[in-house]
Amino acid sequence: MREGQGTMTYKNGDVYVGEWAANKRSGDGAMTYKVEKRQEPFVAYNRYIGGWKDDKFDCTQPAAMGRLMFESQQCYEGYFGDGLRTGDGTQHYANGNKYTGSWDKDTRSAMAGDTASGCMKYANGDVYQGNWNDKEQKDGQGTMAYANGDNYVGKWANDVRSQAAAADGDNFTRSNGDVYVGPWKDDFMATEAASTGIMTYKCGDVYTGKWVKNMRHDPEGTSVLEIIHLSGPDKGKCDKFTGTFNNDERVDCHGVMEYANLDKYEGQWKRNQREGQGTQTHADTNLYTGQWLRDAMHGQGTYNFNKVTLTAPEGEGDEYIGEFRYGRRGKSGIMQY
């Protein structure tokens, strides 16, 4: 019966050097495989150095770690149980990725709710820290620091960003400083019927509303965009748009803009500008209803003079009906006094 220190050379060319107990490899030992073993889902391995128990890899905390070397310069260094990677350990992959964290029966295991978590450093520079499911997919709470400078903190499901709502501290920060807080679906910023997502842009603008595949999209017209003035007499104040969004823009849509100077426009938009049919009520109660082009009164319309200055040629109650060109009255029209 094999006991104590010894060397075994097997018929297939495998060689074990180490400790034995009750005729089995038990204790510290090194195994070199002539015919590489197959261990799914990983590639073949050809050498193991570490603890053994009953002929199986076994290094449990706080014992010394074991080292398993694979083909293509892959390797695992960490703890084992019953011949499988179990406990804390680090795996170097052939594609350049590196995982450090918890393992359970040969799979990355840091399940949602567990105190343990795992860190994957990807070859492209991305770094994920968080929970994993038994399919070795990102699942549960986790943080991804992307190589391009973006950063996500939130829930994952089956390897993609997915959450019905954002918990305290959850957010997606773009490298340019924009910050999104809200739901995700299938790795996209996306809202359901009763949910909204909030994007605070670096410039200070804030959008609160519906999202589809990372784009502001709301055919129902309940979303709100607050646009801050960075200069001028209304510096620090916001214009507030409430209306429909189409593929991230106010394009071929309808909405209401409440301006910081107390003007108000309701009507059609195109390319983020007033265009089509609309009504503008000024802070002084003067009113224009008619056609717009590229953010200016243009086409046929009616202008009601409800309040005028002492030097203005028009009087209160006067009305102009006719042509407008780029914000001014055109050559054809009727003035009613």
C-alpha positions, 0 to 999 in steps of 0.5 A: 500500500502506497503511503507517504512520499512517492512517485508514480509513473502511469502506463499512459505517461502521466506522472505524480510526485507527492504524498500518498495515504491509503493507496491514494494521492492525498496531501501535497503533490504534482501531477503532469498529464501526458494525455491532456485531461478534458474539463468542460467548459474549459480546455484541456489541462496538463499539470496540477500542483497542490493539495490532494484528497482521495485521488482528487484535487483538494485545497480548501481555505485556509490551506495553500492554494493549488495551481492548475495549468491548461493548454494555451497558457491558461491557468487557475490558481486557487482553492479546490474541493472534490476535484473541482475549483471551489472557493476563491481563485483566479483563472487566466483565460487564453483570450486574455481575460482574467477572473478573480473571485468565488468558484463553486464546482468549477463555475464562477459563482457569486450569486445574487444575494451572496456576500462574495463577488467576482471580478472579471478583467477583460482583454479589451480593458473592461472590468466587471465586479459583481454577481454571477449565475451558475451559467457563468453569466453576469447576474444580479448586482454588478459594476462595469467600468468600460475601457471607453470611460463609461461606467454602469452600476446596477442589475444584470440578468443573463450577462446583459444589463437588465433592471425594472427600476434603478435602486439607490446608487444605480446609474450609467455614467457616460465618459462625457459626463452624462448620467442615466438613472432608470430601467434597462432591458436586454442591455439597452436603456428601455422603459416599460409602460409605467416606468421612466428613465432620467438622463442628466446631461453634462450641460445641465439639461435633464430628460425624464421620460420614455426610452427605447434601445438607448434613445428617447422615444415617446409617441404618447407625448408625456416625456419632459426635456428641461433645457438650461440656459448657459448664458444670456438674460435667462442664464441658469433658468430652463425651457421646458418641453413636454411632448413626443420624441422620435428616435432621440429627437423632437422630429415630426412630433407634437409638444409644448415648450414653456420658455424661461421668459414665460413665452409658450409654444404648442404645436408641431416640431421637426429637427428639434425646432418649431416647424409645421402648425403651432401657436405661440403665446408671448409673455405679454399675451400677444398671440401667433397661430399659424405656420412655422419653419426652422423655429420662425414664423413662416407661412400663413398665420394670424398675429393678435396684438393684445398688449403693445408698447406706447411707440408701437404702430399697432394698438391693443386688439389689432390683428394681422392675418396673412403671410410671414417670412422668417419671423416677420410679416410678409408682403401680403396680408390684412391688418385689422385695427 
